[in-house]
């Protein structure tokens, strides 16, 4: 018995991203699922008098994009409810933005800001004096754009009890004046918690507003599935749960619960209980666990095998290795997918040691453990990743020599040879690893996957053409591989590849239509392609004004 389609798209260039990387002309959708993929002629048998038919006129159709690591709830709330500092190019400009906020918000009891770049305090973090002058009596807490550092004033330090005698917490750094030894105003990694534990969380409603605002932007970028790491018990989780009950989620979320390095295996039972609360949702689940092994290069907290060039340090290891290994083993036993933040080469080696230990101690299952960022990686560890079936989650948006970072931070901190070798991609793919790309939003504010796809192919800042600015050119990879990293590979990383990530019969109708065939335009123009239509389970969640002029008819293909 034939089933008729609700909608048929025809006369398209449909890149299915199936295992054969097939192309098709038409796709038929019924009740949110893909009913048929193939030729225009074959699609005829699925139409009825009430079937909506859309002439694509040769436009490119892709599966909905997957962002395999994006901090949606945090980034969405920050975008609406904090002082924005991303435009600031100096400590003075950031201080001016805080002053304007205080002038506009009389009676403010605390100032929260986000987005200052580490280059404004290259070599040493920004100082409290800039903030003390404008806010001597109100605590000011400003997150860096990578969220691994916090710039505070003296009042915030005072309320947190941070003094000259205060010791650095495990995995963190309290930056100090080189002459007096007093805290200078920048806190790195776990040292941030000394202050932030006293800052009220966003409310459930604020998180909901932020998630909904993010979804509107993401739909315009063609994103239909997301992994959000770093979920703690609390308001953000409640926000997702309420939005799902209200029918307001237009993205499929598979999120990670945060694993606290201070608690080790003692927290696993609680994580299991929390996961159980959210294991049946169609759009929101917390079925993985997030572990931070180290920090970031720009804060000199990424954990390296050899010391940094500018200081006598190898960085900060956030976990005690043995505690991490036992915790990873327990998480694996409980069948969590483990999602690990690792920037440094030594950190990735330790991350793999723990995952190997976990697999050796536990029963095998389809774990799909992942390591994200992978800024510096030894060749032998890439081979180990393949042996352990680790999913690589790189961030192609960062594959470039952006002047204020590369030449002022990365090269001086790492030395030229290490800086040049950052961010493998082609090596991961050539080794047979599944690479699932991610933005790490809001670290990457412009998270459009077409930007990431272009940077993975070209490895040069968008809009630049000087070949000397191509970063690690040997790691450039193909357009087909980059599309796969944002579609079927991303779906695999989220354990969703059975329902999305490719355009195949029986899968969810998560589809996007582009105005240009990015296989036929210059690589440097990929980012200029427009998403004209985004479907999430067959429902239109975004349509560009240029689409649907005279393409729609009824009953004819």
For each residue, the residues with C-beta under 8 A, 3 or more apart:
1:
2: 45 46
3: 30 35 46
4: 30 46 47 48 50 51
5: 8 28 29 30 35 36 43 46 47 48 51
6: 29 30 31 51 52 538
7: 28 29 51 52 53 54 538
8: 5 26 27 28 29 43 46 47 51 52 53 54 557
9: 12 14 26 27 28 29 53 54 56 61 511 513
10: 25 26 40 43 53 54 55 56 557
11: 25 26 40 55 56 57 58
12: 9 24 25 26 27 56 58 59 60 61 513
13: 23 56 58 59 60 61 517
14: 9 23 24 25 26 27 37 60 61 503
15: 21 23 60 61 62 483 503 519
16: 21 22 23 24 37 63 502 503 504
17: 21 62 63 483 484 487 488 501 502 503
18: 21 22 502 503 504
19:
20:
21: 15 16 17 18 480
22: 16 18
23: 13 14 15 16
24: 12 14 16 27 37 38 39 503
25: 10 11 12 14 38 39 40 43
26: 8 9 10 11 12 14 36 37 38 39 40 42 43 557
27: 8 9 12 14 24 34 36 37 43 61 503 509 511
28: 5 7 8 9 34 35 36 37 43 46 47
29: 5 6 7 8 9 32 33 34 35 509 535 538
30: 3 4 5 6 33 35 46 538
31: 6 538
32: 29 508 509 537 538 539
33: 29 30 506 507 508 509 537 538
34: 27 28 29 37 503 504 505 506 507 508 509
35: 3 5 28 29 30 46 505
36: 5 26 27 28 42 43 46 505
37: 14 16 24 26 27 28 34 503 504 505
38: 24 25 26 42 43
39: 24 25 26 42 43
40: 10 11 25 26 43 44 557
41: 44
42: 26 36 38 39 45
43: 5 8 10 25 26 27 28 36 38 39 40 46 47 557
44: 40 41 47 557
45: 2 42
46: 2 3 4 5 8 28 30 35 36 43 51
47: 4 5 8 28 43 44 51 53 555 556 557
48: 4 5 51 555
49: 554 555
50: 4 554 555
51: 4 5 6 7 8 46 47 48 554 555
52: 6 7 8 552 553 554
53: 7 8 9 10 47 552 553 554 555 556 557
54: 7 8 9 10 548 551 552
55: 10 11 551 553
56: 9 10 11 12 13 59 61 513 551
57: 11 551
58: 11 12 13 517
59: 12 13 56 513 514 515 517 532
60: 12 13 14 15 513 514 516 517 518 519 529
61: 9 12 13 14 15 27 56 503 511 512 513 514
62: 15 17 65 222 483 487 503 511 512 514
63: 16 17 487 488 491 500 501 502 503 510 511 512
64: 222 223 224 225 487 500 510 511 512 534 535 536
65: 62 221 222 223 224 225 449 486 487 490 512
66: 223 224 225 226 227 436 486 487 489 490 491 493 494 496 500 501
67: 70 218 223 225 226 227 437 438 439 441 447 449 486 490
68: 227 370 372 393 436 437 438 489 490 493 494
69: 227 229 339 372 393 395 438 439 440
70: 67 75 226 227 228 438 439 440 441 447
71: 74 75 147 228 229 230 440 441 442 443
72: 75 76 210 211 214 226 228 251 253 441
73: 76 77 207 210 211 228 231 236 239 240
74: 71 77 78 147 210 230 236 442
75: 70 71 72 78 79 210 214 441 442
76: 72 73 79 80 207 209 210 211 212 213 214
77: 73 74 80 81 82 202 206 207 209 210
78: 74 75 81 82 114 143 210 442
79: 75 76 82 84 210 213 214 442
80: 76 77 206 209 210 213
81: 77 78 112 202 206 210
82: 77 78 79 112 113 114
83: 97 98 101 111 112 113 114 142
84: 79 87 97 113 114 115
85: 88 94 97 113 114 115 116 142 145
86: 114 115 116 117 145 445
87: 84 93 115
88: 85 93 94 97 115 116 117 120
89: 93 117 120
90: 93 94 120
91: 94 95 120 121 126 127 130
92: 95 96 130
93: 87 88 89 90 96 97
94: 85 88 90 91 97 98 113 116 120 126 130 142 151
95: 91 92 98 99 130 131 133 134
96: 92 93 99 100
97: 83 84 85 88 93 94 100 101 113
98: 83 94 95 101 102 111 113 131 134 135 140 142
99: 95 96 102 103 134 135
100: 96 97 103 104
101: 83 97 98 104 105 108 111 113
102: 98 99 105 106 108 111 134 135 138
103: 99 100 106
104: 100 101
105: 101 102 108
106: 102 103
107:
108: 101 102 105 111 138
109: 138
110: 138 139 140 141 199
111: 83 98 101 102 108 135 138 139 140 141 142
112: 81 82 83 141 142 143 199
113: 82 83 84 85 94 97 98 101 116 140 141 142 143
114: 78 82 83 84 85 86 142 143 145 147 442
115: 84 85 86 87 88 143 144 145 442
116: 85 86 88 94 113 120 126 142 143 144 145 151
117: 86 88 89 120 144 145 404 405
118: 121 122 125 144 145 146 149 298 299 405 409
119: 122 404 405 408 409
120: 88 89 90 91 94 116 117 126
121: 91 118 124 125 126 127 151 186
122: 118 119 408 409 412
123: 310 412
124: 121 175 184 186
125: 118 121 149 151 175 184 185 186 188 299
126: 91 94 116 120 121 130 151 185 186
127: 91 121 130 184 185 186
128: 131 132 151 152 153 154 157 183 184 185
129: 132 133 185
130: 91 92 94 95 126 127 133 134 185
131: 95 98 128 134 135 140 142 151 152 153 154 185
132: 128 129 135 136 153 154 155
133: 95 129 130 136
134: 95 98 99 102 130 131
135: 98 99 102 111 131 132 138 139 140 153 155
136: 132 133 153 154 155
137: 155
138: 102 108 109 110 111 135 155
139: 110 111 135 152 153 155 156 159 195
140: 98 110 111 113 131 135 151 152 153 155 156
141: 110 111 112 113 150 151 152 156 195 196 199
142: 83 85 94 98 111 112 113 114 116 131 150 151 152
143: 78 112 113 114 115 116 147 149 150
144: 115 116 117 118 147 148 149 150 151 298 299
145: 85 86 114 115 116 117 118 442 443
146: 118 149 296 298 299 443
147: 71 74 114 143 144 442 443
148: 144 188 189 295 296 298 299 301
149: 118 125 143 144 146 186 187 188 189 192 299
150: 141 142 143 144 186 187 191 192 195 196
151: 94 116 121 125 126 128 131 140 141 142 144 185 186
152: 128 131 139 140 141 142 156 157 185 186 187 195
153: 128 131 132 135 136 139 140 156 157 185
154: 128 131 132 136 157 158 185
155: 132 135 136 137 138 139 140 158 159
156: 139 140 141 152 153 159 160 195
157: 128 152 153 154 160 162 163 183 185 195
158: 154 155 161 162
159: 139 155 156 195 198
160: 156 157 194 195 198
161: 158 166 194
162: 157 158 166 174 183 187 194 195
163: 157 166 182 183
164: 176 180 181 182 183
165:
166: 161 162 163 174 183 194
167:
168: 172 173 174 191
169: 172 190 191 193 194
170: 190 261 262 318 320
171: 189 190 261 295 316 317 318 319
172: 168 169 187 188 189 190 191 192 193 316
173: 168 187 188 189 191 299 300 301 316
174: 162 166 168 183 187 188 191 194
175: 124 125 183 184 185 186 187 188
176: 164 180 181 182 183 184
177: 180 181 182 183 184
178:
179:
180: 164 176 177
181: 164 176 177
182: 163 164 176 177
183: 128 157 162 163 164 166 174 175 176 177
184: 124 125 127 128 175 176 177
185: 125 126 127 128 129 130 131 151 152 153 154 157 175
186: 121 124 125 126 127 149 150 151 152 175
187: 149 150 152 162 172 173 174 175 191 192 194 195
188: 125 148 149 172 173 174 175 191 192 295 299 300 301 316
189: 148 149 171 172 173 192 295 299 301 316 318
190: 169 170 171 172 193 261 318
191: 150 168 169 172 173 174 187 188 194
192: 149 150 172 187 188 189 195 196
193: 169 172 190 196 197
194: 160 161 162 166 169 174 187 191 197
195: 139 141 150 152 156 157 159 160 162 187 192 198 199
196: 141 150 192 193 199
197: 193 194
198: 159 160 195
199: 110 112 141 195 196
200:
201: 234 235
202: 77 81 206 207 210 235 236
203: 206 207 235
204: 207 208 235 238 239 242
205: 208 209 239
206: 77 80 81 202 203 209 210 235
207: 73 76 77 202 203 204 210 211 235 236 238 239
208: 204 205 211 212 239 242 243 248
209: 76 77 80 205 206 212 213
210: 72 73 74 75 76 77 78 79 80 81 202 206 207 213 214
211: 72 73 76 207 208 214 215 239 240 243 249
212: 76 208 209 215 216 243 248
213: 76 79 80 209 210 216 217
214: 72 75 76 79 210 211 217 218 441
215: 211 212 218 219 249 250 251 541
216: 212 213 219 220
217: 213 214 220 221 447
218: 67 214 215 221 223 226 251 447
219: 215 216 222 223 250 251 534 536 541 542
220: 216 217 531 534 542 544
221: 65 217 218 447 448 449 450 531
222: 62 64 65 219 449 512 531 534 542
223: 64 65 66 67 218 219 226 251 447 449 534
224: 64 65 66 251 252 500 510 512 534 536 541
225: 64 65 66 67 251 252 253 254 490 491 494 496 500 501 510
226: 66 67 70 72 218 223 251 252 253 254
227: 66 67 68 69 70 253 254 255 256 288 339 438 490 493 494
228: 70 71 72 73 231 253 255 256
229: 69 71 255 256 258 288 290 339 341 372
230: 71 74 256 258 290
231: 73 228 236 237 255 256 257 258 286 290
232: 236 237 257 258
233: 237 257 270 274
234: 201 237 238
235: 201 202 203 204 206 207 238 239
236: 73 74 202 207 231 232 239 240
237: 231 232 233 234 240 241 274 278 286
238: 204 207 234 235 241 242
239: 73 204 205 207 208 211 235 236 242 243
240: 73 211 236 237 243 244 249 253 255 278 284
241: 237 238 244 245 277 278 281 284
242: 204 208 238 239 245 246
243: 208 211 212 239 240 246 248 249 284
244: 240 241 247 248 249 281 282 283 284
245: 241 242
246: 242 243
247: 244
248: 208 212 243 244
249: 211 215 240 243 244 252 253 283 284
250: 215 219 536 539 541
251: 72 215 218 219 223 224 225 226 283 536
252: 224 225 226 249 282 283 494 496 500 536
253: 72 225 226 227 228 240 249 283 284 285
254: 225 226 227 285 287 288 494 495 496
255: 227 228 229 231 240 284 285 286 287 288
256: 227 228 229 230 231 286 288 289 290 337 339
257: 231 232 233 271 274 275 286 288 289 290
258: 229 230 231 232 289 290
259: 263 267 271 289 290 291 327 331
260: 263 267
261: 170 171 190 264 291 292 318 319 320 323 324
262: 170
263: 259 260 266 267
264: 261 267 323 326 327
265: 268 323 326 327 330
266: 263
267: 259 260 263 264 270 271
268: 265 271 272 327 330 331 334
269: 272 273
270: 233 267 273 274
271: 257 259 267 268 274 275 289 331 334 336
272: 268 269 275 276 334
273: 269 270 276 277
274: 233 237 257 270 271 277 278 286
275: 257 271 272 278 279 286 287 336
276: 272 273 279
277: 241 273 274 286
278: 237 240 241 274 275 281 284 285 286 287
279: 275 276 285 286 287
280: 285
281: 241 244 278 284 285
282: 244 252
283: 244 249 251 252 253
284: 240 241 243 244 249 253 255 278 281
285: 253 254 255 278 279 280 281
286: 231 237 255 256 257 274 275 277 278 279
287: 254 255 275 278 279 336 337 495
288: 227 229 254 255 256 257 336 337 338 339
289: 256 257 258 259 271 331 336 337 338 339
290: 229 230 231 256 257 258 259 339 340 341
291: 259 261 319 324 327 328 338 339 340 341 351
292: 261 295 318 319 340 341
293: 303 317 318 319 324 340 341 342 347 348 350 351
294: 301 302 303 315 316 317 318 341 342 343 344 346 347
295: 148 171 188 189 292 299 300 301 302 303 315 316 318 343
296: 146 148 299 301 302 343
297: 300 302 343 344 375 409 410 413 414
298: 118 144 146 148 405 409 410 413
299: 118 125 144 146 148 149 173 188 189 295 296 302
300: 173 188 295 297 308 310 311 313 315 413
301: 148 173 188 189 294 295 296 315 316
302: 294 295 296 297 299 315 343 344 347 375 376
303: 293 294 295 314 315 316 317 343 344 346 347 350
304: 307 308 314 315 344 345 346 347 376 414
305: 314 344 345 346 349 378
306: 314 418
307: 304 311 312 313 314
308: 300 304 311 312 313 314 315 413 414
309: 412 413 414 415
310: 123 300 412 413
311: 300 307 308
312: 307 308
313: 300 307 308
314: 303 304 305 306 307 308 344 346
315: 294 295 300 301 302 303 304 308 344 346 347
316: 171 172 173 188 189 294 295 301 303
317: 171 293 294 303 320 321 346 347 350
318: 170 171 189 190 261 292 293 294 295
319: 171 261 291 292 293 323 324 327 350
320: 170 261 317 323 324
321: 317 324 325 350 353 354
322: 325 326
323: 261 264 265 319 320 326 327
324: 261 291 293 319 320 321 327 328 350 354
325: 321 322 328 329 353 354 357 358
326: 264 265 322 323 329 330
327: 259 264 265 268 291 319 323 324 330 331
328: 291 324 325 331 332 338 354 355 357 358
329: 325 326 332 333 354 357 358 361 362
330: 265 268 326 327 333 334
331: 259 268 271 289 327 328 334 336 338 358
332: 328 329 335 336 338 355 358 359 361 362 367 369
333: 329 330 358 361 362 363
334: 268 271 272 330 331
335: 332 365 367
336: 271 275 287 288 289 331 332
337: 256 287 288 289 367 368 369 370 495
338: 288 289 291 328 331 332 355 358 367 369 370
339: 69 227 229 256 288 289 290 291 369 370 372 393
340: 290 291 292 293 351 355 369 370 371 372
341: 229 290 291 292 293 294 372 373
342: 293 294 347 348 351 371 372 373 374
343: 294 295 296 297 302 303 347 373 374 375 376
344: 294 297 302 303 304 305 314 315 347 348 375 376
345: 304 305 348 349 376 377 378 381
346: 294 303 304 305 314 315 317 349 350
347: 293 294 302 303 304 315 317 342 343 344 350 351
348: 293 342 344 345 351 352 371 374 376 377 378 381
349: 305 345 346 352 353 378 381
350: 293 303 317 319 321 324 346 347 353 354
351: 291 293 340 342 347 348 354 355 371
352: 348 349 355 356 371 381 384 385 388 390
353: 321 325 349 350 356 357
354: 321 324 325 328 329 350 351 357 358
355: 328 332 338 340 351 352 358 359 369 388 390
356: 352 353 359 360 384 388
357: 325 328 329 353 354 360 361
358: 325 328 329 331 332 333 338 354 355 361 362 369
359: 332 355 356 362 364 367 388
360: 356 357
361: 329 332 333 357 358
362: 329 332 333 358 359
363: 333
364: 359
365: 335
366: 495
367: 332 335 337 338 359 389
368: 337 389 391 492 493 495
369: 332 337 338 339 340 355 358 388 389 390 391
370: 68 337 338 339 340 390 391 392 393 436 493
371: 340 342 348 351 352 374 385 390 391 392 393
372: 68 69 229 339 340 341 342 393 394 395 438 440
373: 341 342 343 393 394 395 440
374: 342 343 348 371 377 392 393 394 423 424 428
375: 297 302 343 344 422 423
376: 302 304 343 344 345 348 414 418 421 422
377: 345 348 374 381 382 424 427
378: 305 345 348 349 381 382
379: 382 383 427
380: 383 384
381: 345 348 349 352 377 378 384 385
382: 377 378 379 385 386 424 427 428 431 433
383: 379 380 386 387 431
384: 352 356 380 381 387 388
385: 352 371 381 382 388 390 392 428 431 433
386: 382 383 389 390 431 432 433
387: 383 384
388: 352 355 356 359 369 384 385
389: 367 368 369 386
390: 352 355 369 370 371 385 386 433
391: 368 369 370 371 433 434 435 436 489 492 493
392: 370 371 374 385 428 433 434 435 436
393: 68 69 339 370 371 372 373 374 435 436 437 438 493
394: 372 373 374 423 424 425 428 435 437 438 485
395: 69 372 373 398 423 437 438 439 440 444 452
396: 399 423 425 437 452 453 455 456 482 485
397: 439 440 444 446 447 451 452 455
398: 395 423 444 455
399: 396 423 425 455 456 459 471 472 475
400: 406 455 459 460 461 464 469 471
401: 406 407 460 461 469 470 471
402: 405 406 461
403: 406 407 408
404: 117 119 407 408 409
405: 117 118 119 298 402 408 409 410
406: 400 401 402 403 409 410 411 419 471
407: 401 403 404 410 411 412
408: 119 122 403 404 405 412
409: 118 119 122 297 298 404 405 406 412 413
410: 297 298 405 406 407 413 414 419 422
411: 406 407 414 415 416 419
412: 122 123 309 310 407 408 409
413: 297 298 300 308 309 310 409 410 419
414: 297 304 308 309 376 410 411 418 419 422
415: 309 411 418 419
416: 411 419 420
417: 420 421
418: 306 376 414 415 421 422
419: 406 410 411 413 414 415 416 422
420: 416 417 471 472
421: 376 417 418 424 472
422: 375 376 410 414 418 419 471 472
423: 374 375 394 395 396 398 399 471 472 475
424: 374 377 382 394 421 427 428 472 475
425: 394 396 399 428 429 435 456 475 476 477
426: 429 430 474 475 476 477
427: 377 379 382 424 430 431 475
428: 374 382 385 392 394 424 425 431 433 435
429: 425 426 432 433 435 477 481
430: 426 427
431: 382 383 385 386 427 428
432: 386 429
433: 382 385 386 390 391 392 428 429
434: 391 392 489 492 493
435: 391 392 393 394 425 428 429 481 485 489
436: 66 68 370 391 392 393 485 489 490 492 493
437: 67 68 393 394 395 396 449 452 453 456 482 485 486 489 490
438: 67 68 69 70 227 372 393 394 395 490
439: 67 69 70 395 397 443 444 447 449 452
440: 69 70 71 372 373 395 397 443 444
441: 67 70 71 72 75 214 444 445 447
442: 71 74 75 78 79 114 115 145 147 445
443: 71 145 146 147 439 440
444: 395 397 398 439 440 441 447
445: 86 441 442
446: 397 451
447: 67 70 217 218 221 223 397 439 441 444 451 452
448: 221 451 452 527
449: 65 67 221 222 223 437 439 452 453 486
450: 221 453 454 518 526 527 529 531
451: 397 446 447 448 454 455 462 527
452: 395 396 397 437 439 447 448 449 455 456 482 486
453: 396 437 449 450 456 457 479 482 483 486 518 526
454: 450 451 457 458 462 523 524 526 527
455: 396 397 398 399 400 451 452 458 459 460 462
456: 396 399 425 437 452 453 459 476 477 481 482 485
457: 453 454 476 477 478 479 482 523 526
458: 454 455 470 476 523 524
459: 399 400 455 456 470 471 472 473 475 476
460: 400 401 455 464 465 466 467 469 470 471
461: 400 401 402 464 469
462: 451 454 455 524 527
463:
464: 400 460 461 469
465: 460 524
466: 460 469
467: 460 470
468:
469: 400 401 460 461 464 466
470: 401 458 459 460 467 473 476
471: 399 400 401 406 420 422 423 459 460
472: 399 420 421 422 423 424 459 475
473: 459 470 476
474: 426
475: 399 423 424 425 426 427 459 472
476: 425 426 456 457 458 459 470 473
477: 425 426 429 456 457 481 482
478: 457 481 482
479: 453 457 482 483 518 519 523 526
480: 21 483 484
481: 429 435 456 477 478 484 485
482: 396 437 452 453 456 457 477 478 479 485 486
483: 15 17 62 453 479 480 486 487
484: 17 480 481 487 488 489
485: 394 396 435 436 437 456 481 482 489 490
486: 65 66 67 437 449 452 453 482 483 489 490
487: 17 62 63 64 65 66 483 484 490 491 501 502
488: 17 63 484 491 492 497 501 502
489: 66 68 391 434 435 436 437 484 485 486 492 493 501
490: 65 66 67 68 225 227 436 437 438 485 486 487 493 494 501
491: 63 66 225 487 488 494 496 497 499 500 501 502
492: 368 391 434 436 488 489 495 496 497 501
493: 66 68 227 368 370 391 393 434 436 489 490
494: 66 68 225 227 252 254 490 491
495: 254 287 337 366 368 492
496: 66 225 252 254 491 492 499 500 501
497: 488 491 492 500 501 502
498: 507
499: 491 496 507 508
500: 63 64 66 224 225 252 491 496 497 507 508 510
501: 17 63 66 225 487 488 489 490 491 492 496 497 507
502: 16 17 18 63 487 488 491 497 507
503: 14 15 16 17 18 24 27 34 37 61 62 63 507 511
504: 16 18 34 37 507
505: 34 35 36 37
506: 33 34
507: 33 34 498 499 500 501 502 503 504 510
508: 32 33 34 499 500 537 538
509: 27 29 32 33 34 535 537 538
510: 63 64 224 225 500 507 535 536 537
511: 9 27 61 62 63 64 503 533 534 535
512: 61 62 63 64 65 222 224 531 533 534 535
513: 9 12 56 59 60 61 531 532 533 547
514: 59 60 61 62 517 518 529 530 531 532
515: 59 529 530 532 544 546
516: 60 520 521 525 528 529 530
517: 13 58 59 60 514 520 521
518: 60 450 453 479 514 521 526 529
519: 15 60 479
520: 516 517
521: 516 517 518 525 526 528 529
522: 525
523: 454 457 458 479 526
524: 454 458 462 465
525: 516 521 522 528 529
526: 450 453 454 457 479 518 521 523 529
527: 448 450 451 454 462
528: 516 521 525
529: 60 450 514 515 516 518 521 525 526
530: 514 515 516 544 546
531: 220 221 222 450 512 513 514 534 542 544
532: 59 513 514 515 543 544 546 547
533: 511 512 513 540 542 543 544 547 548
534: 64 219 220 222 223 224 511 512 531 540 541 542 543
535: 29 64 509 510 511 512 538 539 540 541
536: 64 219 224 250 251 252 510 539 541
537: 32 33 508 509 510
538: 6 7 29 30 31 32 33 508 509 535
539: 32 250 535 536
540: 533 534 535 543
541: 215 219 224 250 534 535 536
542: 219 220 222 531 533 534
543: 532 533 534 540 547 548
544: 220 515 530 531 532 533 547
545:
546: 515 530 532 549
547: 513 532 533 543 544 551
548: 54 533 543 551 552
549: 546
550:
551: 54 55 56 57 547 548
552: 52 53 54 548
553: 52 53 55 556
554: 49 50 51 52 53
555: 47 48 49 50 51 53
556: 47 53 553
557: 8 10 26 40 43 44 47 53
